[in-house]
Amino acid sequence: MRLGIILFLLTLSAGQARAQIFSSEFFSDPVSEGWPLLQQYCGPILWNEDSAYHQQLGFDACPEDPPPGGGQDEYVVSVSEYNGVSRWFYEFRLTTNGDRSEIPGGAPTSFVAFNSFGESYGVNVARDQVKFYRDTLIPNVFVDVESGVPHTIRLELNNEETPTFKWFLDGQLIDAGMGEDFFPSDNARITWRGKAWFLPCENTWYYIRYGVIPIESSGDFDSDGDRDERDVFYLAECIADRGNGPNITAAPGCPWADMDADGDVDFADFGMFQRTFTGSNADADDGGGK
């Protein structure tokens, strides 16, 4: 189902400027999908295959520089345009064969949203463990996970009154509480990487998304004011791949797809989406929706 909508997304790329969600599905390399390269080191082997970005990282290309520190592939982007939004998120999905012993060195994978004032929301994912952290002064959260399968990490921030955060791992709430301040700020950034510290690793990134959390029951995933083919892609994902169904509470990242506002996401919502489909650059309210 994911591959069946690739052409829709590619042909609609010109309209993404209006959207309030950045989505990198890795149909091509990160730079082509809007990620400025920060650094590459020690000959990383990189390729795209089956709508995923692969990093093979080791030490063979720099034998004169022994561990710690080997292959690295890292990207960074500003998210300051979201300064002041009331609800913000990031989400990514990946798998890695990297060992948990690499986590103290910021490896085998790292993903962090941060600013210059000490605020950070970061994650390290290893083969069988995930580390969640906010800054060096706040206790970290470690969660053991199944190895050999992809894992989905989601952060949700609420800036409406007192700043709060929620961490999700594979759809389950892991940690929640008060944030140190409102985020993103005017100098906020996201950086993500694969890195070999003492051991080689291979990482596969399936997607990275961030932006404004869409309004519940809106049918408008990217908050661009319409219901179009781009929204169909994410609606189909919610129905097929996130454990949703009749009488099951909508999974994190999917309440926007609950078109009939009954608390779940199922084919009744898909039918309602079809009936209220507007096409690109239309007003979603013109489709007869909620």
BAKEDREN-584927 format. One record per residue: residue number from 1; x, y, z of N, C-alpha, C, O in turn. Coordinates in steps of 0.2 Angstrom, whole numbers, plus 2048, in hexadecimal, padded with zeros to 3 digits. Each point is the difference from the previous one (the first is absolute). Example, Ala and Ser with C-alpha at 12.3 -4.5 7.8 and 13.67 -1.06 7.14 Angstrom:
<atoms>
   resi   n.X   n.Y   n.Z   ca.X   ca.Y   ca.Z   c.X   c.Y   c.Z   o.X   o.Y   o.Z
      1   842   7E4   827    7FC    806    800   804   806   800   805   7FF   803
      2   7F9   806   7F9    804    806    801   7FC   805   803   803   806   801
</atoms>
This chain:
<atoms>
   resi   n.X   n.Y   n.Z   ca.X   ca.Y   ca.Z   c.X   c.Y   c.Z   o.X   o.Y   o.Z
      1   804   7FA   800    7FC    806    800   804   806   800   7FF   805   7FD
      2   807   7FB   807    804    806    800   803   801   7F9   800   806   7FE
      3   803   7F5   7FF    803    801    7F9   7FA   802   7FB   802   804   7FB
      4   7F8   7FA   806    7FB    802    7FB   7FE   807   800   7FD   802   7FB
      5   805   802   809    7FF    807    800   806   805   7FF   7FF   806   801
      6   806   7F7   7FE    807    803    7FF   7FF   806   7FA   802   805   801
      7   7FB   7F9   7FA    7FF    804    7FA   7FC   806   802   801   806   7FE
      8   7FA   7F9   806    7FC    806    802   804   805   804   800   806   7FF
      9   804   7F7   806    804    805    804   805   804   7FB   802   805   801
     10   801   7F7   7FB    805    803    7FB   7FD   806   7FC   803   805   7FF
     11   7F7   7F9   7FE    7FD    805    7FC   7FE   806   804   7FE   805   7FD
     12   800   7FA   809    7FE    806    804   805   804   804   7FF   804   804
     13   807   7FA   7FB    806    803    804   800   808   7FF   802   803   805
     14   7FC   7FF   7F5    800    807    7FF   7FB   804   805   801   806   801
     15   7FA   7F6   802    7FB    804    804   802   7FF   807   7FC   803   804
     16   80A   7FA   7FE    801    7FF    807   802   806   804   800   800   806
     17   801   806   7F6    802    806    804   7FB   803   804   801   803   805
     18   7F8   7FB   7FA    7FB    802    804   7FF   7FC   806   7FD   802   805
     19   805   7F8   7FB    7FF    7FB    805   804   802   806   805   804   800
     20   7F8   7FA   806    804    802    806   803   7FA   803   802   800   806
     21   7FF   7FB   7F6    804    7FA    802   805   7FE   7FB   7FE   800   7FA
     22   808   7FF   808    805    7FE    7FC   801   7F8   801   800   7FE   805
     23   800   7FF   7F5    800    7F9    800   805   7FD   7FB   800   802   7FA
     24   805   7FB   808    805    7FD    7FC   7FF   7F8   800   801   7FD   805
     25   7FC   800   7F6    7FF    7F9    7FF   806   7FC   7FD   7FF   7FA   7FF
     26   806   80A   800    806    7FC    7FD   7FF   7FD   7FA   802   7FA   7FF
     27   7FA   809   7FC    800    7FD    7F9   806   802   7FD   802   7FD   7FB
     28   802   808   807    807    802    7FE   804   801   806   7FE   7FF   805
     29   808   804   7F9    805    801    805   7FE   806   805   7FC   804   7FE
     30   807   7FC   808    7FE    806    805   800   807   7FD   7FC   804   801
     31   80A   7FD   7FB    801    807    7FE   7FB   802   7FB   7FD   805   800
     32   801   7F6   7FC    7FB    801    7FB   7F9   801   803   7FB   803   7FD
     33   804   7FB   809    7FA    800    803   800   806   805   7FB   800   804
     34   80A   804   7FC    800    806    804   804   800   806   7FF   805   805
     35   805   7F6   7FC    805    800    806   807   803   7FE   803   7FC   7FD
     36   7FF   809   806    807    803    7FF   804   7FB   803   800   7FE   806
     37   806   800   7F6    805    7FC    803   804   803   805   803   806   7FF
     38   7FE   7F8   807    804    803    805   807   7FD   800   805   804   7FF
     39   7FC   7F5   801    806    7FD    7FF   800   7F9   7FE   7FB   7FC   802
     40   80A   802   7FA    801    7F8    7FF   807   7FF   801   805   804   7FF
     41   7FD   7F6   804    806    7FF    803   802   7F8   7FF   7FB   7FC   801
     42   80B   802   7FD    802    7FA    800   7FC   7FB   7FB   7FE   7FB   802
     43   801   808   7F8    7FD    7FC    7FB   7FA   7FC   801   800   7FA   7FF
     44   7FB   809   803    7F9    7FD    801   7FE   7FD   7F9   800   804   7FB
     45   7FD   7F7   805    7FC    7FD    7FA   7F9   801   801   7FD   7FE   805
     46   800   806   7F6    7F9    803    801   7FD   7FE   7F9   802   800   7FB
     47   7F7   7FE   806    7FC    7FF    7FA   7F9   800   802   7FE   7FF   806
     48   7FE   802   7F5    7F8    800    801   7FE   7FA   7FC   802   7FE   7FB
     49   7F9   7FE   809    7FD    7FA    7FD   7FA   7FF   803   7FF   800   807
     50   7FB   7FE   7F5    7FA    7FF    803   7FD   805   805   7FE   7FF   805
     51   803   807   7F8    7FD    806    804   803   800   807   7FD   802   805
     52   80A   7FD   7FC    803    801    806   807   802   7FF   803   7FF   7FA
     53   800   804   80B    807    803    7FF   805   7FB   805   7FE   800   806
     54   807   7FE   7F7    804    7FB    803   807   803   801   803   803   7FC
     55   800   7FC   80A    806    802    802   804   7FA   803   7FE   7FC   804
     56   808   803   7F8    805    7FA    803   806   804   802   803   803   7FC
     57   7FE   7FC   80B    805    804    803   806   7FC   803   7FE   7FC   804
     58   808   805   7FB    805    7FC    803   807   804   801   800   806   801
     59   805   7F6   7FE    807    803    801   805   7FF   7FB   805   803   800
     60   7F9   7F9   7FB    805    7FE    7FB   803   806   7FC   805   7FF   7FE
     61   7F7   806   801    802    805    7FC   805   805   803   802   805   7FD
     62   7FF   7FA   80A    804    805    803   804   7FC   805   800   801   806
     63   804   7FA   7F8    804    7FC    805   805   804   804   803   7FD   805
     64   7FF   809   7F8    805    804    804   7FD   803   806   804   803   804
     65   7F6   7FD   7FD    7FC    803    805   7FC   7FB   804   7FA   7FF   7FE
     66   809   7FE   807    7FC    7FA    803   7FA   803   804   800   806   802
     67   7FC   7F5   800    7FA    802    805   803   803   806   805   7FF   802
     68   7F7   805   802    7F9    802    7FE   7FF   804   7FA   804   805   7FF
     69   7F7   7FA   7FD    7FE    805    7FB   802   7FC   7F9   806   7FF   7FF
     70   7F5   800   7FD    800    7FD    7FA   7FC   803   7FB   7FF   806   800
     71   7FE   7F6   7FC    7FB    803    7FB   7FB   804   803   7FD   7FE   805
     72   801   808   7F7    7FB    804    803   7FC   804   7FA   804   801   7FB
     73   7F6   7FF   805    7FC    804    7FB   7FA   804   804   7FC   7FD   803
     74   805   809   7FC    7FC    805    805   7FD   805   7FC   803   803   7FB
     75   7F6   7FF   807    7FD    806    7FC   7FD   804   806   7FE   7FE   805
     76   800   808   7F9    7FD    805    804   7FC   805   7FC   801   802   7FB
     77   7FA   800   809    7FB    805    7FC   7FD   805   806   7FF   7FE   805
     78   800   808   7F9    7FD    805    804   7F8   7FE   801   7FD   7FF   7FB
     79   800   802   80B    7F9    7FF    800   7FD   806   804   7FB   800   803
     80   809   806   7FC    7FE    806    803   7FA   803   7FE   7FC   804   803
     81   802   7FA   7F7    7FA    802    7FD   7F9   7FE   804   7FB   803   7FF
     82   806   7F8   805    7FB    7FE    804   800   803   807   7FC   7FF   805
     83   808   806   7FC    800    804    806   7F9   803   802   7FD   804   7FC
     84   800   7FA   80A    7FA    803    801   7FA   7FC   7FF   7FA   802   802
     85   807   7F8   7FA    7FA    7FC    7FF   7FE   7FD   807   804   7FE   804
     86   7F5   800   7FC    7FD    7FE    806   802   7F8   801   801   7FE   806
     87   7FF   7FE   7F5    801    7F9    801   805   7FE   7FA   7FF   801   7FA
     88   806   7FB   808    805    7FE    7FB   803   7F9   802   7FF   7FE   805
     89   803   7FF   7F5    802    7F9    801   806   7FF   7FC   802   803   7FB
     90   802   7F7   806    804    7FD    7FB   7FF   7F8   801   7FE   7FE   806
     91   803   7FF   7F5    7FF    7F9    800   805   7FD   7FB   801   802   7FA
     92   802   7F8   807    804    7FD    7FC   800   7F8   801   7FE   7FE   805
     93   804   7FE   7F6    7FF    7F9    800   807   7FD   7FD   802   802   7FB
     94   801   7FA   809    806    7FD    7FE   802   7F9   803   7FC   7FE   804
     95   809   7FF   7F9    802    7FA    803   808   800   800   802   803   7FB
     96   801   7FA   809    807    800    800   803   7F9   803   7FC   7FD   804
     97   80A   801   7FB    803    7FA    803   805   802   805   804   7FC   802
     98   7FD   80B   7FF    805    803    805   7FF   7FE   807   7FA   7FF   802
     99   80B   800   801    800    7FD    807   7FE   806   805   802   805   7FF
    100   7FB   7F9   807    7FE    805    805   806   803   803   800   805   803
    101   806   7F7   7FD    806    803    803   802   806   7FC   805   804   803
    102   7F9   7FE   7F7    801    806    7FC   7FD   806   803   802   805   7FE
    103   7F8   7FA   805    7FC    806    802   804   805   804   7FF   806   7FE
    104   805   7F9   807    804    805    803   804   805   7FB   802   805   802
    105   800   7F8   7F8    804    804    7FB   7FB   803   7FB   803   803   7FB
    106   7F7   7FD   807    7FB    804    7FB   7FF   7FB   7FA   7FF   803   7FA
    107   801   7F7   806    800    7FB    7FB   7FB   7FA   802   7FF   800   806
    108   7FF   7FC   7F6    801    800    7F8   7FC   805   7FC   802   802   7FB
    109   7F9   800   809    7FB    805    7FC   7FF   806   806   7FF   7FE   806
    110   800   808   7F7    7FE    805    805   7FB   805   7FC   801   801   7FA
    111   7FA   801   809    7FB    805    7FE   7FF   805   805   7FD   7FE   806
    112   804   808   7F9    7FE    805    805   7FE   807   7FD   803   802   7FB
    113   7F8   801   809    7FE    806    7FE   802   805   806   7FF   7FE   806
    114   804   807   7F9    804    804    805   800   808   7FE   7FF   801   7FA
    115   803   803   80B    801    807    7FF   807   802   804   803   7FC   803
    116   7FE   80A   7FC    806    803    804   800   801   807   804   802   803
    117   7F6   7FD   800    7FE    802    807   800   7F9   804   7FE   801   806
    118   805   7FA   7F7    800    7FA    805   7FA   7FB   7FF   800   7FB   803
    119   7FB   807   7F9    7FA    7FC    7FF   802   7FA   7FB   803   802   7FB
    120   7FB   7F8   806    801    7FB    7FC   7FB   7FA   801   7FE   7FF   805
    121   800   7FE   7F5    7FC    7FA    801   803   7FB   7FB   800   800   7FA
    122   804   7FB   809    804    7FC    7FC   7FF   7F9   801   7FD   7FE   805
    123   805   7FE   7F6    7FF    7F8    801   806   7FD   7FD   803   802   7FA
    124   800   7F9   809    804    7FB    7FD   7FD   7F9   7FF   7FD   7FE   805
    125   803   7FF   7F5    7FD    7FA    7FF   806   7FB   7FE   804   801   7FC
    126   7FC   7FA   808    805    7FA    7FF   7FC   7FA   7FE   7F9   800   800
    127   80A   7FA   7FF    7FD    7FA    7FE   7FA   7FE   805   7FB   7FE   7FD
    128   806   802   809    7FC    7FE    805   7FE   805   806   7FE   7FD   805
    129   804   809   7FA    7FF    805    805   7FF   807   7FD   803   802   7FB
    130   7F8   802   808    7FF    807    7FE   802   804   806   7FD   7FF   806
    131   806   807   7F9    801    805    806   7FD   806   7FE   801   803   7FA
    132   7FB   800   80A    7FC    806    800   804   805   804   801   7FE   806
    133   800   808   7F8    803    805    804   7FE   807   7FE   7FE   801   7FB
    134   802   803   80B    7FE    807    7FE   806   805   801   801   804   7FC
    135   803   7FB   80A    806    803    800   804   7FD   805   7FE   7FB   803
    136   808   807   7FE    805    7FC    805   7FE   800   807   803   7FC   804
    137   7F9   809   7FE    7FE    800    807   7FA   7FD   802   7FE   7FF   806
    138   7FE   7FE   7F5    7FA    7FC    801   801   7F9   7FF   803   7FE   7FC
    139   7FA   7FE   809    801    7F9    7FF   7FE   7FD   7F9   7FB   802   7FE
    140   809   7FA   7FF    7FF    7FD    7FA   7FB   7FA   801   7FF   7FD   805
    141   7FE   801   7F5    7FB    7FA    800   803   7FB   7FC   801   802   7FA
    142   800   7F8   808    802    7FB    7FC   7FB   7FA   7FF   7FD   7FE   805
    143   802   800   7F5    7FA    7FB    7FF   803   7FA   7FB   803   802   7FB
    144   7FD   7F8   808    802    7FB    7FC   7FB   7FE   7FA   7FA   800   802
    145   808   7FF   7F8    7FB    7FE    7FB   803   7FA   7FC   805   7FD   801
    146   7F6   801   7FB    801    7FA    7FC   806   801   7FA   7FF   805   7FD
    147   805   7F7   803    805    801    7FA   7FE   7FE   7FA   7FC   7FB   7FF
    148   807   807   7FB    7FF    7FE    7FA   7F9   802   7FD   7FE   7FE   7FA
    149   7FF   807   809    7FA    803    7FD   800   807   800   803   803   805
    150   7F9   801   7F7    800    807    800   7FD   803   806   7FB   7FC   803
    151   807   80A   800    7FC    803    806   7FF   807   7FE   803   803   7FC
    152   7F7   7FF   806    7FD    807    7FF   801   804   806   7FD   7FE   805
    153   806   808   7FB    800    804    806   7FD   807   7FE   800   802   7FA
    154   7FC   800   80B    7FC    806    7FF   800   804   806   7FF   7FE   805
    155   802   809   7FA    800    805    805   7FA   805   7FE   800   802   7FA
    156   7FC   7FF   80B    7FB    805    800   801   806   805   801   7FE   806
    157   7FF   808   7F8    801    806    804   7F9   804   800   7FE   801   7FB
    158   800   801   80B    7FA    804    800   803   807   803   802   800   806
    159   7FD   806   7F7    802    806    802   7FA   805   801   801   806   801
    160   7F9   7F7   800    7FB    805    801   800   804   806   7FE   806   800
    161   803   7F7   806    801    803    806   807   7FF   803   805   803   7FF
    162   7FB   7F8   806    806    7FD    803   803   7FB   7FB   7FC   7FC   7FE
    163   80A   805   800    803    7FB    7FB   800   7F9   803   803   7FF   805
    164   7FB   7FC   7F7    800    7F9    802   803   7FC   7FA   800   802   7FA
    165   802   7F8   808    803    7FB    7FA   7FD   7F9   802   7FE   7FF   805
    166   802   7FE   7F5    7FE    7F8    800   805   7FD   7FC   801   802   7FA
    167   802   7F8   808    804    7FC    7FC   7FC   7F9   7FF   7FD   7FE   804
    168   803   800   7F5    7FD    7FA    7FF   805   7FB   7FC   804   803   7FC
    169   7FB   7F7   806    805    7FB    7FC   7FB   7FA   7FE   7FD   7FD   804
    170   803   803   7F5    7FC    7FB    7FD   7F8   800   802   7FD   7FB   801
    171   801   80C   800    7F9    801    802   7FF   800   807   7FA   801   802
    172   80A   7FD   802    7FF    800    807   803   806   804   806   802   7FE
    173   7F7   801   806    802    806    804   806   7FE   805   7FF   7FB   804
    174   807   808   7FB    806    7FE    804   801   805   806   802   7FE   805
    175   7FD   808   7F9    802    805    805   7FC   807   7FF   7FE   801   7FA
    176   800   802   80B    7FC    807    7FF   801   804   806   802   7FE   805
    177   7FE   809   7FA    800    804    805   801   807   7FE   7FE   802   7FA
    178   804   803   80A    801    807    7FE   807   801   7FD   805   7FD   801
    179   7FB   807   7F9    806    802    7FD   803   806   804   7FD   803   804
    180   809   7FE   7FA    804    805    803   7FE   807   7FD   800   805   804
    181   7FE   7FB   7F6    7FD    806    7FD   7FD   7FF   7FA   7FF   7FA   7FE
    182   7FE   80B   7FE    7FC    7FF    7FA   805   7FE   7FB   806   802   7FF
    183   7F8   7F9   7FD    805    7FE    7FA   7FB   7FE   7FA   7FB   7FD   801
    184   808   804   7F9    806    803    7FE   801   807   801   7FB   804   801
    185   80B   7FF   800    802    807    801   802   802   7F9   800   7FD   7FB
    186   802   80A   805    802    803    7FA   807   7FE   7FD   802   801   7FB
    187   802   7FB   809    806    7FD    7FD   800   7F8   801   805   7FD   801
    188   7F5   800   7FF    800    7F9    801   802   7FC   7FA   7FF   802   7FA
    189   804   7F8   807    802    7FC    7FA   7FF   7F9   802   7FF   7FE   805
    190   801   7FE   7F5    800    7F9    801   806   7FD   7FD   802   802   7FA
    191   802   7F9   809    805    7FD    7FD   7FF   7F8   801   7FE   7FE   805
    192   804   7FE   7F6    800    7F9    801   806   7FD   7FC   802   803   7FB
    193   800   7F7   808    806    7FD    7FD   800   7F9   801   7FC   7FD   804
    194   808   7FF   7F8    803    7FA    802   807   800   801   804   804   7FD
    195   7FE   7F8   808    807    801    802   803   7FA   803   7FD   7FC   804
    196   809   802   7FA    804    7FA    803   805   803   805   804   804   7FF
    197   7FB   7FA   808    804    803    805   806   7FB   801   806   801   7FF
    198   7F9   7F9   804    804    7FB    801   7FF   7FA   7FB   804   7FC   7FF
    199   7F6   803   7FF    7FD    7FA    7FC   7FD   803   7FA   7FD   805   800
    200   803   7F7   7FA    7FD    802    7FA   7F8   7FF   801   7FE   7FC   805
    201   7FF   807   7F7    7F8    7FF    800   7FE   801   7F9   803   803   7FB
    202   7F6   7FB   804    7FD    801    7FA   7F9   803   802   7FC   7FC   804
    203   802   809   7FA    7F9    804    802   7FC   800   7FA   802   802   7FA
    204   7F7   7FE   807    7FC    801    7FA   7FA   805   803   7FD   7FE   805
    205   803   808   7F8    7FB    805    801   7FA   7FF   7FB   801   801   7FA
    206   7F9   7FE   809    7FA    800    7FC   7FD   806   7FE   7FD   801   7FB
    207   802   804   80A    7FE    806    7FF   802   805   806   801   7FD   806
    208   7FE   809   7F9    801    805    805   7FB   806   7FF   7FF   802   7FA
    209   7FD   7FF   80B    7FA    805    7FF   800   805   806   802   7FE   806
    210   7FD   808   7F9    7FF    805    805   7FC   806   7FE   7FF   801   7FA
    211   7FE   802   80B    7FC    806    7FF   7FA   801   804   800   7FE   806
    212   7FB   806   7F8    7FA    801    804   7FC   7FA   801   7FE   7FC   7FB
    213   800   802   80B    7FB    7FA    801   7FA   802   7FD   7FD   805   801
    214   800   7F7   7FA    7FA    802    7FC   7FA   7FF   805   800   7FD   805
    215   7FB   807   7F9    7FA    801    804   7FC   7F9   800   800   7FD   7FB
    216   7FE   801   80B    7FC    7F9    800   7FA   800   7FC   7FC   805   7FF
    217   803   7F6   7FD    7FA    7FF    7FC   800   804   7FA   7FB   801   7FD
    218   80A   803   801    801    804    7FB   800   7FD   7F9   7FE   803   7FB
    219   805   7F7   805    802    7FD    7FA   806   803   7FC   801   7FF   7FA
    220   802   806   809    805    804    7FD   807   7FF   803   801   804   805
    221   802   7F7   7F9    806    7FE    804   806   806   800   803   801   805
    222   7FE   802   7F5    805    805    800   7FD   807   801   804   805   7FF
    223   7F6   7FC   804    7FE    806    802   800   806   7FA   802   805   802
    224   7FD   7F9   7F8    801    805    7FB   7F9   802   7FD   800   803   7FB
    225   7FB   7FB   809    7F9    803    7FE   7FC   7FC   7FB   7FB   802   7FE
    226   808   7F8   800    7FC    7FC    7FB   800   7F9   802   804   7FE   805
    227   7F9   7FD   7F8    800    7F9    800   802   7FD   7F9   7FB   800   7FC
    228   80B   7FE   804    802    7FE    7F9   804   7FA   800   800   7FC   805
    229   803   802   7F5    804    7FA    800   805   7FF   805   802   7FA   802
    230   801   80C   800    805    7FF    805   7FD   7FE   807   804   7FC   803
    231   7F7   806   7FE    7FC    7FE    807   7FE   7F9   7FF   800   7FC   805
    232   7FE   801   7F5    7FF    7F9    7FF   805   7FC   802   7FF   7FB   803
    233   807   807   7FB    806    7FC    802   801   7FE   807   800   7FA   803
    234   7FF   80B   802    800    800    807   7FA   7FC   803   801   7FD   805
    235   7F9   805   7F8    7FA    7FD    802   801   7F8   7FF   7FE   7FC   805
    236   804   802   7F5    801    7F9    7FF   805   7FD   805   7FF   7FA   802
    237   806   809   7FF    805    7FE    805   7FD   7FF   807   801   7FB   803
    238   7FB   80A   7FF    7FC    7FF    807   7FC   7FA   800   800   7FC   805
    239   7FC   802   7F5    7FC    7FB    800   803   7F9   800   7FE   7FB   803
    240   808   805   7F9    803    7F9    7FE   806   7FF   805   801   7FA   801
    241   802   80B   802    807    7FE    803   800   802   807   806   7FF   803
    242   7F5   804   800    801    802    807   7FC   7FD   805   7FF   802   806
    243   7FE   7F8   7F8    7FC    7FD    805   7F9   803   802   7FD   7FE   805
    244   801   806   7F6    7F9    803    801   7FB   7FC   7FE   801   7FB   7FC
    245   7F9   806   806    7FA    7FC    7FD   7FA   802   804   800   804   805
    246   7FA   7F9   7FA    7FA    802    803   801   7FE   808   802   7FB   802
    247   7FC   80A   802    800    800    807   807   800   803   800   7FE   806
    248   805   803   7F7    807    801    802   801   807   800   800   804   7FB
    249   803   7FF   80B    801    807    801   806   802   7FA   805   7FC   7FF
    250   7F9   809   7FE    805    802    7FB   807   801   802   802   803   805
    251   803   7FA   7F7    807    800    802   803   807   800   7FD   804   7FC
    252   808   7FD   808    803    806    7FF   802   802   7F9   803   7FC   7FC
    253   7FC   80A   802    801    803    7F9   7FA   7FF   7FC   801   801   7FA
    254   7FA   7FC   808    7FA    7FE    7FC   7F9   803   802   7FC   7FF   7FC
    255   804   805   809    7F9    803    802   7FD   804   7FA   7FA   801   800
    256   80B   802   7FC    7FE    805    7FB   7FC   7FB   7FB   7FB   803   7FC
    257   806   7F7   803    7FD    7FB    7FC   7F9   7FE   802   7FD   7FC   7FC
    258   801   805   80A    7FA    7FE    803   7FA   805   7FE   7FE   804   803
    259   801   7FB   7F6    7FB    805    7FD   7F9   800   803   7FD   806   800
    260   801   7F5   803    7F9    800    803   800   801   807   7FB   800   804
    261   80B   801   7FF    801    802    807   7FD   7FB   805   7FD   802   805
    262   804   7F8   7F9    7FD    7FB    805   806   7FD   804   7FF   7FB   804
    263   807   807   7FC    806    7FE    804   804   7FB   7FD   805   7FE   802
    264   7F9   7FF   7F8    804    7FB    7FC   802   802   7F9   7FD   805   7FE
    265   807   7F8   7FF    801    801    7F9   7FF   7F9   7FC   803   7FB   802
    266   7F8   805   7F9    7FE    7FA    7FD   7FE   802   7F9   801   806   7FE
    267   7FC   7F5   7FE    7FE    801    7FA   7FA   805   7FF   7FF   803   7FB
    268   7FD   7FE   80B    7FB    805    800   803   807   7FF   7FD   804   7FC
    269   809   7FD   807    803    806    7FF   803   801   7F9   7FF   806   7FD
    270   803   7F5   800    803    800    7F9   7FA   802   7FB   801   804   7FC
    271   7F9   7F9   806    7FA    801    7FC   7FE   808   800   7FE   803   7FB
    272   802   7FF   80B    7FF    807    801   805   805   7FD   7FE   805   7FD
    273   808   7F9   803    805    804    7FD   7FF   800   7F8   801   805   7FD
    274   7FD   7F5   801    7FF    800    7F8   7FA   805   7FF   800   803   7FB
    275   7FB   7FD   809    7FA    804    7FE   802   808   801   7FC   804   7FD
    276   809   7FD   807    801    807    802   807   802   7FC   803   806   802
    277   7FF   7F6   7FA    807    802    7FC   7FF   806   7FD   7FB   802   7FC
    278   80A   803   804    800    806    7FD   805   801   7FA   7FF   804   7FC
    279   806   7F8   804    806    801    7FC   804   806   802   7FF   803   805
    280   807   7FD   7F8    805    805    802   7FE   807   800   7FC   802   7FB
    281   806   802   809    7FF    808    800   7F9   802   801   7FE   805   7FE
    282   7FE   7F6   805    7F9    802    801   7FF   801   807   804   7FE   804
    283   7F6   805   7FE    7FE    801    807   7FD   7F9   802   7FB   7FE   7FE
    284   808   7FF   808    7FD    7FA    802   7F9   800   802   7FC   7FB   7FF
    285   802   80B   803    7F9    801    802   7FB   7FF   7FA   7FA   7FF   801
    286   809   803   7F9    7FC    7FF    7FA   7FE   7F9   7FF   7FB   7FF   7FC
    287   809   7FC   807    7FE    7F9    7FE   7FA   7FD   804   7FF   7FA   800
    288   7FE   80A   804    7FA    7FE    804   802   7FC   807   7FC   7FD   802
    289   80B   804   800    802    7FD    806   7FE   803   806   7FC   805   800
    290   807   7F9   806    7FE    803    806   802   807   800   7FF   804   805
</atoms>
